[in-house]
């Protein structure tokens, strides 16, 4: 009995290892692509505000390499994201019904779309707010500004990556609803806690002023409400499918 119980666990671990290997391969290939595209991406960002309004300096021989690796990592994440989403789906696929497998598979392409939307929002809205706020504080203290290239892009990516990942929330909620781990009723009960977490994250990643906090917190709260709405849509389809299956199963029993 003990060996029989151990086998499914070992099978799940083997499957998990297989999926992780595919993810690591995708990330490795993504880093190669990232190293190739790092220079064009760097040139583009340097031609945009606020980078084209300031002088960036290097304070270490490793700053240039570090900057390249930051770009490579971000591009790698973008390239690998659909693969990561697919491997997650493939891992839970055996536990899903056939109709659930089809309904959850269609979320995979949207993982990249939502990440890019989050990337655009964080770069064009959040990053300028944070950058100009920190500059205003430095100017208020009469500090001479000297910007390091490594520090500049670290500051940027520390804002962009978390916010972009948060934009995956609707897809994550829909996926969890589709595999019946959450439902809209449970999400509504968790609303206060979710709001607190969203506002806390918004305050944490933005400058400590009310306007910036509101401009970031409101989209995050809307993301949660959109997630609850989409969860309700998925849940209603599940209930309809269950009722249809029960009706067909009842008819088959009556005929038998």
C-alpha positions, 0 to 999 in steps of 0.5 A: 500500500505504501509503495502504491501511494508513493508511485503517483507522487513519483510520477507527478514529480517526474512530470514536474521535472519534465515541465521545468526542463522545458521552461529552463530551455525556453529561458535559455533560448530567450536569453540568447535572443535577449543578448541579440536584441539588447542593443536595439532595445537599449538604443530605443529606450535611450532615445525616449524620455526621460533617458534622452534628457539626462547623462548616464555614467558607468561607475564600474567595469561591470555596469555595461555587462550588467545592463546587457544581462538585465535586458537579456533577462527581460526579453527572455521572460517575454519570449518564454512566457507563452512556453511557461504558460503552456507547460503549466497547462500541460502539467495540470492537463491530466486532472482536467476534463476534456472540455476543461482542457480545451477551455484552459488551453486558449488562455496560453496566448493571452499570457504574453498579451497581458504581460505586454499591456502591463509592460506598456502601462508600467513604462509609460505611466508608473516609471515616469511618475516614479522617476520625476518624483525622485528627481524632485526630491533630489532637487529639493535637497540641492543634490547634484544628480549623477545617474549611473546606467546600472542604477537607472535600468535597475530602477526601471526594471524593478518597477516594470517587471512586478507590475507586468506580472500583476497584469497576469492576474485575470488570466490566473484567476480564469485558469484557477476557476476553470480547474475549479480551485476558485469561484466568483463567490470565494473571490468576492468574499476575499475582496477586502483582503485583495484590495488591501494587498493591491493597494499595498503593492501600489504604494510599495512600488510607487513614490510616496505621494497620493497621486502616484499611489492612486494612479497605480492602485486604481488600475490594480483594483480594476484588474481584480474586479475584471478577474472576478467578472471573468471568473463569473463568466467561466463559472457560469459556463461550468455550471451549464456544462455540468447541468448538460452532462447530468441531463445526458447522464440521467437520460442514458440511465433511464434508457438503460 
